[in-house]
Amino acid sequence: MKPPPVKYQRAGDSEEAVGLLSEHGYEAKLLAGGQSLVPLMSYRFVQPGVLIDLNPATDLDHVGEDNGHLVIGSMTRQRTVETSALVRDRLPVLAEALRHVGHVTIRNRGTIGGSLAHADPAAELPVALLALDGEVVVEGSAGTRTIAAGDLFVGPMTTALEPTEILTSVRIPRPDAGTGASIVELARRHGDFAIVIAMALVHLDGNGRCDMARIALGGVEGAPARMKAAESGLLGAEPSGAAIEAAADAVAAGVDPMGDIHASESYRRDMTRVFVKRALAQAVERAKGGVA
């Protein structure tokens, strides 16, 4: 199928994009990498009246640091972030997460902000943002505001962004020294939609006990989610095999898995347990080695 006719406009920068969104409202869609939007338009699942192209907006394409945070512009290509020396030095698990996204040709076009705003429940970047306790900066007709990752994803392919807002940048705090992080994924083939994504961060105190734990899931429920009850169970304890097993069991018991053509509810629950265990075990080993 072919997409229906659409009015095309180019935004030279974020300010112009906000102005165009304010003018067209619900009728408009933003075109970033187009890797998700264009197929949806071709199938006519999405039929915008106006397409606002963000590719000319170079002010949204950057990778840098600010006050202990990694700051990434929303139009920065996923491959750019994956290969960034700054990212690999400051936050190597983010580069690791991006290697799971599609294939290189996909990541050459796909953008950081586009993936987060699309909010596919089987996407890696929303899970990473949750686990890393990041936030996004958005601009709209009412001004600029910051949305924490935990408040951004409200349902399947649904975020807290207003129709006249544009996601301009992503801010991720650099983990403390001694933090280990890992992301693991189950998919039918590399590049396919994930059946289960599990990401874990663990920090150990001077006595080898866990004083910070984060577990985030994707591909399992209708939106990415933090598993806070299981995280709490790890705090104050040595992250032994038994403790990791108990946390993985708690996560599996606490999810409400989807069932689809790729996996049943029971299979997703079982694989959630397996992959959370793997992510936690690797995060703990990295924490012991001081590698995030």
Secondary structure, DSSP 8 states (H G I E B T S, - for coil): ------EEEE-SSHHHHHHHHHHHGGGEEEESS-TTHHHHHHTTS---SEEEE-TT-GGG--EEEETTEEEEETT-BHHHHHH-HHHHHH-HHHHHHHTTSS-HHHHHH-BHHHHHHHT-TT-HHHHHHHHTT-EEEEEETTEEEEEEHHHHEEETTEES--TTEEEEEEEEE---TTEEEEEEEEESSTTS-EEEEEEEEEEE-TTS-EEEEEEEEESSSSS-EE-HHHHHHHTTS---HHHHHHHHHHHHHH------SS--HHHHHHHHHHHHHHHHHHHHHHHHHT--
